[in-house]
Each structure stands twice: as C-alpha cells, then as structure tokens.
Amino acid sequence: MEATTRPEIPPGSLYMLIMKTLARLGSMHGYGIAQHIQQTSEDVLQVEEGSLYPALQRMLVKGWVVGEWRQSENNRRARYYNLTPEGKKQLARELRAFDRVMTAIGRVIDAV
C-alpha cells in the first residue's frame, strides 16, 4: 500500500460518524457531513457519495435521521438531515460498541 493511499472507513462505523457529526453540529446536508468528517479527520477519512447517500437513506428508513428539503447556502436544493431521538440512542449504542472493539484491539496489540 502506498503512503498516499487513503485508509478506508472501517465497516460499520460510517453510521456512527454521520450520527456523531449531526449530534455535534445539528442539521446538515450530505455534502456538509462528508466535508466535516474529512476535515475533522485531517483528510484521513473521505466519505464517497456512493457510500454516504445510501447510508443516509438506510438511516432514514431506520428512523435514526429525518430529512427535509431546503435551499443550501449556494442556493441549491438539498436535503438536510437531523438526528432523531432514536438516532441519539443508536449513536450511544454504536459508541459503546466501538469503544469495546477499540479496547479489545488495544489489548491484542499490547499483548506480549
């Protein structure tokens, strides 16, 4: 793997990253969510449209987010997403699971 190759977002963590972004910043459109994740990760994580919008659609179906069509800052029609109370509960579950996995990985890496 080349040094310039971007690592992929681990499976299952895209929902968590989207929900955490919405919990932190409130209502956002898809492009804004992707930009925030990329900027906050210092360009390590890049969410492609082909992953982001299907994930947002699944999250709408699951009731974790709601969407509303509005005009964006550059006067385009965009769907803005908000986290629902069920989405906040799901985010808490995902964060706990992520923490357990990261702790377990750390144990394996640090094992002698």
Biopython code that builds the backbone (N, CA, C, O; Angstrom):
import numpy as np
from Bio.PDB.StructureBuilder import StructureBuilder

atoms = [
    (1, "MET", "N", (0.844, -1.178, 0.000)),
    (1, "MET", "CA", (0.000, 0.000, 0.000)),
    (1, "MET", "C", (0.891, 1.244, 0.000)),
    (1, "MET", "O", (1.818, 1.354, 0.802)),
    (2, "GLU", "N", (0.602, 2.166, -0.897)),
    (2, "GLU", "CA", (1.370, 3.402, -0.973)),
    (2, "GLU", "C", (1.043, 4.309, 0.196)),
    (2, "GLU", "O", (-0.040, 4.226, 0.776)),
    (3, "ALA", "N", (1.974, 5.167, 0.537)),
    (3, "ALA", "CA", (1.766, 6.111, 1.636)),
    (3, "ALA", "C", (0.632, 7.086, 1.326)),
    (3, "ALA", "O", (-0.001, 7.602, 2.247)),
    (4, "THR", "N", (0.366, 7.345, 0.051)),
    (4, "THR", "CA", (-0.674, 8.298, -0.323)),
    (4, "THR", "C", (-2.059, 7.659, -0.394)),
    (4, "THR", "O", (-3.048, 8.366, -0.584)),
    (5, "THR", "N", (-2.149, 6.345, -0.247)),
    (5, "THR", "CA", (-3.445, 5.680, -0.290)),
    (5, "THR", "C", (-4.201, 5.990, 0.988)),
    (5, "THR", "O", (-3.674, 5.860, 2.093)),
    (6, "ARG", "N", (-5.448, 6.403, 0.814)),
    (6, "ARG", "CA", (-6.287, 6.731, 1.958)),
    (6, "ARG", "C", (-6.837, 5.456, 2.584)),
    (6, "ARG", "O", (-7.319, 4.577, 1.870)),
    (7, "PRO", "N", (-6.771, 5.345, 3.907)),
    (7, "PRO", "CA", (-7.375, 4.172, 4.535)),
    (7, "PRO", "C", (-8.895, 4.230, 4.406)),
    (7, "PRO", "O", (-9.484, 5.311, 4.364)),
    (8, "GLU", "N", (-9.514, 3.073, 4.345)),
    (8, "GLU", "CA", (-10.967, 3.032, 4.238)),
    (8, "GLU", "C", (-11.589, 3.171, 5.612)),
    (8, "GLU", "O", (-10.991, 2.802, 6.622)),
    (9, "ILE", "N", (-12.798, 3.709, 5.637)),
    (9, "ILE", "CA", (-13.546, 3.799, 6.886)),
    (9, "ILE", "C", (-13.927, 2.376, 7.275)),
    (9, "ILE", "O", (-14.502, 1.651, 6.463)),
    (10, "PRO", "N", (-13.619, 1.964, 8.500)),
    (10, "PRO", "CA", (-13.930, 0.586, 8.903)),
    (10, "PRO", "C", (-15.420, 0.268, 8.738)),
    (10, "PRO", "O", (-16.269, 1.120, 8.997)),
    (11, "PRO", "N", (-15.732, -0.950, 8.310)),
    (11, "PRO", "CA", (-17.140, -1.328, 8.138)),
    (11, "PRO", "C", (-17.931, -1.091, 9.420)),
    (11, "PRO", "O", (-17.458, -1.378, 10.519)),
    (12, "GLY", "N", (-19.129, -0.570, 9.261)),
    (12, "GLY", "CA", (-19.990, -0.344, 10.414)),
    (12, "GLY", "C", (-19.794, 0.982, 11.116)),
    (12, "GLY", "O", (-20.613, 1.350, 11.957)),
    (13, "SER", "N", (-18.743, 1.708, 10.804)),
    (13, "SER", "CA", (-18.513, 2.953, 11.537)),
    (13, "SER", "C", (-19.022, 4.191, 10.795)),
    (13, "SER", "O", (-19.017, 5.284, 11.361)),
    (14, "LEU", "N", (-19.458, 4.045, 9.549)),
    (14, "LEU", "CA", (-19.964, 5.203, 8.805)),
    (14, "LEU", "C", (-21.210, 5.780, 9.481)),
    (14, "LEU", "O", (-21.329, 6.997, 9.623)),
    (15, "TYR", "N", (-22.142, 4.911, 9.899)),
    (15, "TYR", "CA", (-23.336, 5.408, 10.601)),
    (15, "TYR", "C", (-22.925, 6.228, 11.823)),
    (15, "TYR", "O", (-23.451, 7.316, 12.057)),
    (16, "MET", "N", (-21.984, 5.697, 12.592)),
    (16, "MET", "CA", (-21.546, 6.359, 13.812)),
    (16, "MET", "C", (-20.953, 7.739, 13.486)),
    (16, "MET", "O", (-21.251, 8.717, 14.171)),
    (17, "LEU", "N", (-20.123, 7.817, 12.451)),
    (17, "LEU", "CA", (-19.510, 9.091, 12.082)),
    (17, "LEU", "C", (-20.551, 10.103, 11.634)),
    (17, "LEU", "O", (-20.465, 11.279, 11.985)),
    (18, "ILE", "N", (-21.534, 9.657, 10.861)),
    (18, "ILE", "CA", (-22.611, 10.548, 10.405)),
    (18, "ILE", "C", (-23.424, 11.034, 11.601)),
    (18, "ILE", "O", (-23.682, 12.230, 11.737)),
    (19, "MET", "N", (-23.829, 10.100, 12.469)),
    (19, "MET", "CA", (-24.653, 10.486, 13.612)),
    (19, "MET", "C", (-23.904, 11.402, 14.569)),
    (19, "MET", "O", (-24.487, 12.340, 15.112)),
    (20, "LYS", "N", (-22.620, 11.139, 14.779)),
    (20, "LYS", "CA", (-21.831, 11.991, 15.671)),
    (20, "LYS", "C", (-21.712, 13.403, 15.094)),
    (20, "LYS", "O", (-21.767, 14.386, 15.833)),
    (21, "THR", "N", (-21.549, 13.499, 13.782)),
    (21, "THR", "CA", (-21.492, 14.805, 13.118)),
    (21, "THR", "C", (-22.798, 15.568, 13.314)),
    (21, "THR", "O", (-22.783, 16.751, 13.656)),
    (22, "LEU", "N", (-23.934, 14.890, 13.097)),
    (22, "LEU", "CA", (-25.236, 15.545, 13.263)),
    (22, "LEU", "C", (-25.497, 15.904, 14.728)),
    (22, "LEU", "O", (-26.074, 16.952, 15.016)),
    (23, "ALA", "N", (-25.073, 15.035, 15.656)),
    (23, "ALA", "CA", (-25.258, 15.328, 17.085)),
    (23, "ALA", "C", (-24.460, 16.564, 17.484)),
    (23, "ALA", "O", (-24.913, 17.371, 18.295)),
    (24, "ARG", "N", (-23.276, 16.703, 16.911)),
    (24, "ARG", "CA", (-22.386, 17.811, 17.267)),
    (24, "ARG", "C", (-22.813, 19.119, 16.592)),
    (24, "ARG", "O", (-22.787, 20.179, 17.217)),
    (25, "LEU", "N", (-23.204, 19.040, 15.318)),
    (25, "LEU", "CA", (-23.409, 20.271, 14.539)),
    (25, "LEU", "C", (-24.856, 20.581, 14.187)),
    (25, "LEU", "O", (-25.150, 21.681, 13.720)),
    (26, "GLY", "N", (-25.765, 19.635, 14.402)),
    (26, "GLY", "CA", (-27.161, 19.877, 14.056)),
    (26, "GLY", "C", (-27.422, 19.624, 12.583)),
    (26, "GLY", "O", (-26.672, 18.897, 11.932)),
    (27, "SER", "N", (-28.468, 20.212, 12.062)),
    (27, "SER", "CA", (-28.954, 19.983, 10.707)),
    (27, "SER", "C", (-27.882, 20.248, 9.645)),
    (27, "SER", "O", (-27.272, 21.317, 9.609)),
    (28, "MET", "N", (-27.667, 19.249, 8.783)),
    (28, "MET", "CA", (-26.664, 19.388, 7.716)),
    (28, "MET", "C", (-27.109, 18.628, 6.480)),
    (28, "MET", "O", (-27.889, 17.679, 6.565)),
    (29, "HIS", "N", (-26.605, 19.057, 5.328)),
    (29, "HIS", "CA", (-26.826, 18.292, 4.098)),
    (29, "HIS", "C", (-25.668, 17.310, 3.924)),
    (29, "HIS", "O", (-24.632, 17.425, 4.578)),
    (30, "GLY", "N", (-25.868, 16.346, 3.031)),
    (30, "GLY", "CA", (-24.902, 15.268, 2.854)),
    (30, "GLY", "C", (-23.494, 15.746, 2.564)),
    (30, "GLY", "O", (-22.532, 15.250, 3.150)),
    (31, "TYR", "N", (-23.369, 16.705, 1.665)),
    (31, "TYR", "CA", (-22.039, 17.202, 1.319)),
    (31, "TYR", "C", (-21.348, 17.802, 2.544)),
    (31, "TYR", "O", (-20.152, 17.597, 2.751)),
    (32, "GLY", "N", (-22.108, 18.543, 3.355)),
    (32, "GLY", "CA", (-21.552, 19.139, 4.564)),
    (32, "GLY", "C", (-21.097, 18.084, 5.562)),
    (32, "GLY", "O", (-20.070, 18.249, 6.221)),
    (33, "ILE", "N", (-21.863, 16.996, 5.673)),
    (33, "ILE", "CA", (-21.488, 15.896, 6.562)),
    (33, "ILE", "C", (-20.157, 15.300, 6.106)),
    (33, "ILE", "O", (-19.245, 15.103, 6.909)),
    (34, "ALA", "N", (-20.062, 15.017, 4.809)),
    (34, "ALA", "CA", (-18.838, 14.425, 4.250)),
    (34, "ALA", "C", (-17.645, 15.354, 4.460)),
    (34, "ALA", "O", (-16.561, 14.898, 4.825)),
    (35, "GLN", "N", (-17.835, 16.646, 4.233)),
    (35, "GLN", "CA", (-16.755, 17.624, 4.417)),
    (35, "GLN", "C", (-16.306, 17.677, 5.868)),
    (35, "GLN", "O", (-15.109, 17.731, 6.151)),
    (36, "HIS", "N", (-17.261, 17.661, 6.785)),
    (36, "HIS", "CA", (-16.910, 17.727, 8.213)),
    (36, "HIS", "C", (-16.079, 16.509, 8.620)),
    (36, "HIS", "O", (-15.070, 16.642, 9.313)),
    (37, "ILE", "N", (-16.506, 15.331, 8.186)),
    (37, "ILE", "CA", (-15.764, 14.113, 8.532)),
    (37, "ILE", "C", (-14.347, 14.186, 7.969)),
    (37, "ILE", "O", (-13.382, 13.849, 8.656)),
    (38, "GLN", "N", (-14.225, 14.624, 6.724)),
    (38, "GLN", "CA", (-12.901, 14.715, 6.094)),
    (38, "GLN", "C", (-12.028, 15.741, 6.811)),
    (38, "GLN", "O", (-10.868, 15.460, 7.111)),
    (39, "GLN", "N", (-12.568, 16.917, 7.087)),
    (39, "GLN", "CA", (-11.775, 17.973, 7.727)),
    (39, "GLN", "C", (-11.402, 17.611, 9.158)),
    (39, "GLN", "O", (-10.266, 17.829, 9.579)),
    (40, "THR", "N", (-12.358, 17.056, 9.910)),
    (40, "THR", "CA", (-12.099, 16.707, 11.301)),
    (40, "THR", "C", (-11.062, 15.599, 11.413)),
    (40, "THR", "O", (-10.279, 15.564, 12.362)),
    (41, "SER", "N", (-11.059, 14.690, 10.434)),
    (41, "SER", "CA", (-10.085, 13.591, 10.449)),
    (41, "SER", "C", (-8.748, 14.009, 9.831)),
    (41, "SER", "O", (-7.865, 13.176, 9.627)),
    (42, "GLU", "N", (-8.606, 15.294, 9.539)),
    (42, "GLU", "CA", (-7.398, 15.837, 8.902)),
    (42, "GLU", "C", (-7.103, 15.109, 7.595)),
    (42, "GLU", "O", (-5.965, 14.728, 7.320)),
    (43, "ASP", "N", (-8.146, 14.925, 6.801)),
    (43, "ASP", "CA", (-8.099, 14.335, 5.457)),
    (43, "ASP", "C", (-7.743, 12.848, 5.437)),
    (43, "ASP", "O", (-7.396, 12.314, 4.383)),
    (44, "VAL", "N", (-7.824, 12.181, 6.574)),
    (44, "VAL", "CA", (-7.563, 10.743, 6.589)),
    (44, "VAL", "C", (-8.798, 9.987, 6.100)),
    (44, "VAL", "O", (-8.685, 9.035, 5.328)),
    (45, "LEU", "N", (-9.976, 10.415, 6.555)),
    (45, "LEU", "CA", (-11.217, 9.755, 6.172)),
    (45, "LEU", "C", (-11.920, 10.560, 5.093)),
    (45, "LEU", "O", (-12.108, 11.769, 5.229)),
    (46, "GLN", "N", (-12.307, 9.883, 4.022)),
    (46, "GLN", "CA", (-13.050, 10.532, 2.952)),
    (46, "GLN", "C", (-14.288, 9.698, 2.681)),
    (46, "GLN", "O", (-14.192, 8.519, 2.340)),
    (47, "VAL", "N", (-15.458, 10.318, 2.834)),
    (47, "VAL", "CA", (-16.716, 9.628, 2.616)),
    (47, "VAL", "C", (-17.149, 9.888, 1.180)),
    (47, "VAL", "O", (-17.442, 11.024, 0.806)),
    (48, "GLU", "N", (-17.188, 8.841, 0.388)),
    (48, "GLU", "CA", (-17.593, 8.963, -1.009)),
    (48, "GLU", "C", (-19.119, 9.037, -1.113)),
    (48, "GLU", "O", (-19.833, 8.473, -0.284)),
    (49, "GLU", "N", (-19.607, 9.734, -2.134)),
    (49, "GLU", "CA", (-21.051, 9.847, -2.350)),
    (49, "GLU", "C", (-21.720, 8.482, -2.450)),
    (49, "GLU", "O", (-22.839, 8.294, -1.973)),
    (50, "GLY", "N", (-21.029, 7.534, -3.073)),
    (50, "GLY", "CA", (-21.580, 6.197, -3.259)),
    (50, "GLY", "C", (-21.760, 5.435, -1.963)),
    (50, "GLY", "O", (-22.470, 4.429, -1.936)),
    (51, "SER", "N", (-21.133, 5.891, -0.886)),
    (51, "SER", "CA", (-21.325, 5.294, 0.444)),
    (51, "SER", "C", (-22.246, 6.166, 1.302)),
    (51, "SER", "O", (-23.101, 5.656, 2.027)),
    (52, "LEU", "N", (-22.059, 7.478, 1.211)),
    (52, "LEU", "CA", (-22.770, 8.404, 2.084)),
    (52, "LEU", "C", (-24.279, 8.383, 1.860)),
    (52, "LEU", "O", (-25.042, 8.175, 2.804)),
    (53, "TYR", "N", (-24.713, 8.596, 0.623)),
    (53, "TYR", "CA", (-26.149, 8.745, 0.387)),
    (53, "TYR", "C", (-26.928, 7.454, 0.598)),
    (53, "TYR", "O", (-28.043, 7.516, 1.118)),
    (54, "PRO", "N", (-26.407, 6.286, 0.226)),
    (54, "PRO", "CA", (-27.114, 5.052, 0.593)),
    (54, "PRO", "C", (-27.186, 4.862, 2.113)),
    (54, "PRO", "O", (-28.195, 4.379, 2.627)),
    (55, "ALA", "N", (-26.122, 5.240, 2.833)),
    (55, "ALA", "CA", (-26.141, 5.133, 4.297)),
    (55, "ALA", "C", (-27.196, 6.071, 4.889)),
    (55, "ALA", "O", (-27.940, 5.681, 5.788)),
    (56, "LEU", "N", (-27.258, 7.298, 4.388)),
    (56, "LEU", "CA", (-28.266, 8.238, 4.869)),
    (56, "LEU", "C", (-29.675, 7.721, 4.571)),
    (56, "LEU", "O", (-30.575, 7.869, 5.398)),
    (57, "GLN", "N", (-29.869, 7.125, 3.415)),
    (57, "GLN", "CA", (-31.179, 6.577, 3.060)),
    (57, "GLN", "C", (-31.565, 5.442, 4.021)),
    (57, "GLN", "O", (-32.705, 5.378, 4.482)),
    (58, "ARG", "N", (-30.618, 4.556, 4.317)),
    (58, "ARG", "CA", (-30.888, 3.467, 5.273)),
    (58, "ARG", "C", (-31.193, 4.032, 6.660)),
    (58, "ARG", "O", (-32.040, 3.503, 7.380)),
    (59, "MET", "N", (-30.501, 5.103, 7.026)),
    (59, "MET", "CA", (-30.727, 5.726, 8.327)),
    (59, "MET", "C", (-32.112, 6.377, 8.396)),
    (59, "MET", "O", (-32.749, 6.374, 9.450)),
    (60, "LEU", "N", (-32.574, 6.931, 7.278)),
    (60, "LEU", "CA", (-33.937, 7.472, 7.210)),
    (60, "LEU", "C", (-34.956, 6.356, 7.443)),
    (60, "LEU", "O", (-35.900, 6.517, 8.216)),
    (61, "VAL", "N", (-34.755, 5.230, 6.768)),
    (61, "VAL", "CA", (-35.672, 4.088, 6.884)),
    (61, "VAL", "C", (-35.691, 3.554, 8.310)),
    (61, "VAL", "O", (-36.748, 3.187, 8.824)),
    (62, "LYS", "N", (-34.514, 3.510, 8.958)),
    (62, "LYS", "CA", (-34.415, 3.000, 10.334)),
    (62, "LYS", "C", (-34.964, 3.991, 11.355)),
    (62, "LYS", "O", (-35.159, 3.636, 12.518)),
    (63, "GLY", "N", (-35.216, 5.227, 10.935)),
    (63, "GLY", "CA", (-35.737, 6.242, 11.846)),
    (63, "GLY", "C", (-34.668, 6.926, 12.681)),
    (63, "GLY", "O", (-34.989, 7.585, 13.669)),
    (64, "TRP", "N", (-33.404, 6.782, 12.303)),
    (64, "TRP", "CA", (-32.315, 7.410, 13.049)),
    (64, "TRP", "C", (-32.140, 8.871, 12.675)),
    (64, "TRP", "O", (-31.661, 9.667, 13.482)),
    (65, "VAL", "N", (-32.528, 9.230, 11.449)),
    (65, "VAL", "CA", (-32.474, 10.622, 10.988)),
    (65, "VAL", "C", (-33.781, 10.948, 10.276)),
    (65, "VAL", "O", (-34.505, 10.057, 9.832)),
    (66, "VAL", "N", (-34.065, 12.241, 10.178)),
    (66, "VAL", "CA", (-35.157, 12.736, 9.350)),
    (66, "VAL", "C", (-34.531, 13.691, 8.347)),
    (66, "VAL", "O", (-33.492, 14.293, 8.616)),
    (67, "GLY", "N", (-35.167, 13.826, 7.193)),
    (67, "GLY", "CA", (-34.641, 14.714, 6.158)),
    (67, "GLY", "C", (-35.672, 15.735, 5.737)),
    (67, "GLY", "O", (-36.873, 15.465, 5.735)),
    (68, "GLU", "N", (-35.192, 16.904, 5.382)),
    (68, "GLU", "CA", (-36.054, 17.995, 4.936)),
    (68, "GLU", "C", (-35.372, 18.709, 3.776)),
    (68, "GLU", "O", (-34.201, 19.078, 3.862)),
    (69, "TRP", "N", (-36.121, 18.900, 2.685)),
    (69, "TRP", "CA", (-35.568, 19.593, 1.522)),
    (69, "TRP", "C", (-35.606, 21.091, 1.760)),
    (69, "TRP", "O", (-36.646, 21.650, 2.109)),
    (70, "ARG", "N", (-34.448, 21.743, 1.564)),
    (70, "ARG", "CA", (-34.324, 23.194, 1.721)),
    (70, "ARG", "C", (-33.317, 23.727, 0.705)),
    (70, "ARG", "O", (-32.679, 22.966, -0.023)),
    (71, "GLN", "N", (-33.191, 25.049, 0.675)),
    (71, "GLN", "CA", (-32.169, 25.692, -0.153)),
    (71, "GLN", "C", (-30.862, 25.694, 0.616)),
    (71, "GLN", "O", (-30.837, 26.031, 1.799)),
    (72, "SER", "N", (-29.772, 25.317, -0.050)),
    (72, "SER", "CA", (-28.461, 25.326, 0.597)),
    (72, "SER", "C", (-27.873, 26.734, 0.557)),
    (72, "SER", "O", (-28.468, 27.661, 0.007)),
    (73, "GLU", "N", (-26.684, 26.869, 1.157)),
    (73, "GLU", "CA", (-26.006, 28.172, 1.191)),
    (73, "GLU", "C", (-25.747, 28.714, -0.210)),
    (73, "GLU", "O", (-25.765, 29.926, -0.428)),
    (74, "ASN", "N", (-25.503, 27.798, -1.170)),
    (74, "ASN", "CA", (-25.230, 28.249, -2.546)),
    (74, "ASN", "C", (-26.483, 28.179, -3.419)),
    (74, "ASN", "O", (-26.393, 28.058, -4.641)),
    (75, "ASN", "N", (-27.659, 28.256, -2.774)),
    (75, "ASN", "CA", (-28.947, 28.369, -3.447)),
    (75, "ASN", "C", (-29.340, 27.133, -4.258)),
    (75, "ASN", "O", (-30.069, 27.236, -5.245)),
    (76, "ARG", "N", (-28.856, 25.976, -3.839)),
    (76, "ARG", "CA", (-29.256, 24.722, -4.475)),
    (76, "ARG", "C", (-30.232, 24.007, -3.552)),
    (76, "ARG", "O", (-30.222, 24.218, -2.339)),
    (77, "ARG", "N", (-31.063, 23.170, -4.128)),
    (77, "ARG", "CA", (-31.993, 22.357, -3.346)),
    (77, "ARG", "C", (-31.205, 21.192, -2.752)),
    (77, "ARG", "O", (-30.554, 20.442, -3.480)),
    (78, "ALA", "N", (-31.265, 21.042, -1.431)),
    (78, "ALA", "CA", (-30.514, 19.985, -0.762)),
    (78, "ALA", "C", (-31.352, 19.422, 0.379)),
    (78, "ALA", "O", (-32.170, 20.121, 0.976)),
    (79, "ARG", "N", (-31.132, 18.155, 0.664)),
    (79, "ARG", "CA", (-31.815, 17.522, 1.786)),
    (79, "ARG", "C", (-30.960, 17.685, 3.032)),
    (79, "ARG", "O", (-29.796, 17.285, 3.061)),
    (80, "TYR", "N", (-31.549, 18.273, 4.049)),
    (80, "TYR", "CA", (-30.873, 18.477, 5.331)),
    (80, "TYR", "C", (-31.327, 17.394, 6.299)),
    (80, "TYR", "O", (-32.515, 17.087, 6.396)),
    (81, "TYR", "N", (-30.377, 16.828, 7.003)),
    (81, "TYR", "CA", (-30.646, 15.713, 7.904)),
    (81, "TYR", "C", (-30.508, 16.149, 9.346)),
    (81, "TYR", "O", (-29.654, 16.967, 9.686)),
    (82, "ASN", "N", (-31.363, 15.590, 10.188)),
    (82, "ASN", "CA", (-31.318, 15.812, 11.633)),
    (82, "ASN", "C", (-31.395, 14.468, 12.330)),
    (82, "ASN", "O", (-32.069, 13.550, 11.863)),
    (83, "LEU", "N", (-30.707, 14.361, 13.439)),
    (83, "LEU", "CA", (-30.732, 13.152, 14.249)),
    (83, "LEU", "C", (-32.053, 13.107, 15.026)),
    (83, "LEU", "O", (-32.484, 14.122, 15.573)),
    (84, "THR", "N", (-32.685, 11.954, 15.075)),
    (84, "THR", "CA", (-33.920, 11.769, 15.839)),
    (84, "THR", "C", (-33.574, 11.281, 17.244)),
    (84, "THR", "O", (-32.429, 10.906, 17.498)),
    (85, "PRO", "N", (-34.548, 11.278, 18.165)),
    (85, "PRO", "CA", (-34.286, 10.688, 19.487)),
    (85, "PRO", "C", (-33.823, 9.227, 19.372)),
    (85, "PRO", "O", (-32.937, 8.807, 20.116)),
    (86, "GLU", "N", (-34.405, 8.457, 18.460)),
    (86, "GLU", "CA", (-33.954, 7.075, 18.264)),
    (86, "GLU", "C", (-32.524, 7.055, 17.717)),
    (86, "GLU", "O", (-31.744, 6.169, 18.066)),
    (87, "GLY", "N", (-32.176, 8.012, 16.873)),
    (87, "GLY", "CA", (-30.812, 8.121, 16.353)),
    (87, "GLY", "C", (-29.817, 8.419, 17.458)),
    (87, "GLY", "O", (-28.697, 7.907, 17.442)),
    (88, "LYS", "N", (-30.220, 9.250, 18.425)),
    (88, "LYS", "CA", (-29.338, 9.542, 19.562)),
    (88, "LYS", "C", (-29.091, 8.285, 20.384)),
    (88, "LYS", "O", (-27.971, 8.049, 20.835)),
    (89, "LYS", "N", (-30.131, 7.475, 20.581)),
    (89, "LYS", "CA", (-29.970, 6.210, 21.311)),
    (89, "LYS", "C", (-29.052, 5.264, 20.548)),
    (89, "LYS", "O", (-28.191, 4.609, 21.135)),
    (90, "GLN", "N", (-29.247, 5.200, 19.216)),
    (90, "GLN", "CA", (-28.415, 4.331, 18.384)),
    (90, "GLN", "C", (-26.957, 4.798, 18.413)),
    (90, "GLN", "O", (-26.043, 3.975, 18.468)),
    (91, "LEU", "N", (-26.742, 6.096, 18.376)),
    (91, "LEU", "CA", (-25.378, 6.629, 18.454)),
    (91, "LEU", "C", (-24.712, 6.189, 19.754)),
    (91, "LEU", "O", (-23.549, 5.785, 19.750)),
    (92, "ALA", "N", (-25.434, 6.265, 20.851)),
    (92, "ALA", "CA", (-24.865, 5.839, 22.137)),
    (92, "ALA", "C", (-24.496, 4.352, 22.087)),
    (92, "ALA", "O", (-23.437, 3.962, 22.580)),
    (93, "ARG", "N", (-25.362, 3.520, 21.494)),
    (93, "ARG", "CA", (-25.057, 2.087, 21.362)),
    (93, "ARG", "C", (-23.820, 1.876, 20.501)),
    (93, "ARG", "O", (-22.947, 1.077, 20.842)),
    (94, "GLU", "N", (-23.747, 2.597, 19.381)),
    (94, "GLU", "CA", (-22.609, 2.447, 18.472)),
    (94, "GLU", "C", (-21.307, 2.898, 19.117)),
    (94, "GLU", "O", (-20.267, 2.267, 18.926)),
    (95, "LEU", "N", (-21.358, 3.975, 19.872)),
    (95, "LEU", "CA", (-20.149, 4.459, 20.548)),
    (95, "LEU", "C", (-19.662, 3.455, 21.599)),
    (95, "LEU", "O", (-18.460, 3.227, 21.736)),
    (96, "ARG", "N", (-20.601, 2.858, 22.336)),
    (96, "ARG", "CA", (-20.211, 1.837, 23.329)),
    (96, "ARG", "C", (-19.571, 0.638, 22.633)),
    (96, "ARG", "O", (-18.542, 0.134, 23.083)),
    (97, "ALA", "N", (-20.179, 0.180, 21.532)),
    (97, "ALA", "CA", (-19.638, -0.971, 20.800)),
    (97, "ALA", "C", (-18.267, -0.633, 20.228)),
    (97, "ALA", "O", (-17.355, -1.457, 20.285)),
    (98, "PHE", "N", (-18.113, 0.563, 19.681)),
    (98, "PHE", "CA", (-16.839, 0.988, 19.116)),
    (98, "PHE", "C", (-15.755, 1.016, 20.202)),
    (98, "PHE", "O", (-14.629, 0.570, 19.981)),
    (99, "ASP", "N", (-16.110, 1.542, 21.362)),
    (99, "ASP", "CA", (-15.157, 1.605, 22.465)),
    (99, "ASP", "C", (-14.726, 0.198, 22.896)),
    (99, "ASP", "O", (-13.547, -0.028, 23.169)),
    (100, "ARG", "N", (-15.668, -0.743, 22.958)),
    (100, "ARG", "CA", (-15.330, -2.123, 23.324)),
    (100, "ARG", "C", (-14.383, -2.732, 22.312)),
    (100, "ARG", "O", (-13.416, -3.396, 22.686)),
    (101, "VAL", "N", (-14.652, -2.509, 21.017)),
    (101, "VAL", "CA", (-13.793, -3.068, 19.972)),
    (101, "VAL", "C", (-12.405, -2.442, 20.028)),
    (101, "VAL", "O", (-11.406, -3.157, 19.943)),
    (102, "MET", "N", (-12.325, -1.125, 20.169)),
    (102, "MET", "CA", (-11.021, -0.458, 20.226)),
    (102, "MET", "C", (-10.216, -0.911, 21.448)),
    (102, "MET", "O", (-9.000, -1.080, 21.360)),
    (103, "THR", "N", (-10.881, -1.107, 22.576)),
    (103, "THR", "CA", (-10.204, -1.600, 23.774)),
    (103, "THR", "C", (-9.654, -3.001, 23.530)),
    (103, "THR", "O", (-8.522, -3.308, 23.905)),
    (104, "ALA", "N", (-10.470, -3.850, 22.897)),
    (104, "ALA", "CA", (-10.029, -5.219, 22.603)),
    (104, "ALA", "C", (-8.852, -5.227, 21.630)),
    (104, "ALA", "O", (-7.902, -5.988, 21.814)),
    (105, "ILE", "N", (-8.907, -4.395, 20.610)),
    (105, "ILE", "CA", (-7.804, -4.302, 19.649)),
    (105, "ILE", "C", (-6.540, -3.837, 20.378)),
    (105, "ILE", "O", (-5.456, -4.369, 20.139)),
    (106, "GLY", "N", (-6.677, -2.862, 21.253)),
    (106, "GLY", "CA", (-5.541, -2.376, 22.022)),
    (106, "GLY", "C", (-4.916, -3.479, 22.871)),
    (106, "GLY", "O", (-3.694, -3.565, 22.989)),
    (107, "ARG", "N", (-5.764, -4.319, 23.460)),
    (107, "ARG", "CA", (-5.236, -5.450, 24.262)),
    (107, "ARG", "C", (-4.434, -6.387, 23.407)),
    (107, "ARG", "O", (-3.366, -6.840, 23.816)),
    (108, "VAL", "N", (-4.930, -6.690, 22.215)),
    (108, "VAL", "CA", (-4.214, -7.622, 21.325)),
    (108, "VAL", "C", (-2.902, -7.009, 20.886)),
    (108, "VAL", "O", (-1.873, -7.685, 20.888)),
    (109, "ILE", "N", (-2.919, -5.739, 20.509)),
    (109, "ILE", "CA", (-1.694, -5.069, 20.056)),
    (109, "ILE", "C", (-0.664, -4.992, 21.175)),
    (109, "ILE", "O", (0.530, -5.177, 20.937)),
    (110, "ASP", "N", (-1.121, -4.721, 22.396)),
    (110, "ASP", "CA", (-0.199, -4.553, 23.525)),
    (110, "ASP", "C", (0.209, -5.864, 24.185)),
    (110, "ASP", "O", (1.103, -5.876, 25.032)),
    (111, "ALA", "N", (-0.436, -6.973, 23.807)),
    (111, "ALA", "CA", (-0.122, -8.262, 24.445)),
    (111, "ALA", "C", (1.325, -8.661, 24.160)),
    (111, "ALA", "O", (1.844, -8.436, 23.067)),
    (112, "VAL", "N", (1.945, -9.242, 25.142)),
    (112, "VAL", "CA", (3.348, -9.654, 24.993)),
    (112, "VAL", "C", (3.418, -11.107, 24.593)),
    (112, "VAL", "O", (4.511, -11.647, 24.417)),
]
sb = StructureBuilder()
sb.init_structure("model")
sb.init_model(0)
sb.init_chain("A")
sb.init_seg("    ")
for serial, (resi, resn, name, xyz) in enumerate(atoms, 1):
    if name == "N":
        sb.init_residue(resn, " ", resi, " ")
    sb.init_atom(name, np.array(xyz, "f"), 0.0, 1.0, " ", f" {name:<3s}", serial, name[0])
structure = sb.get_structure()
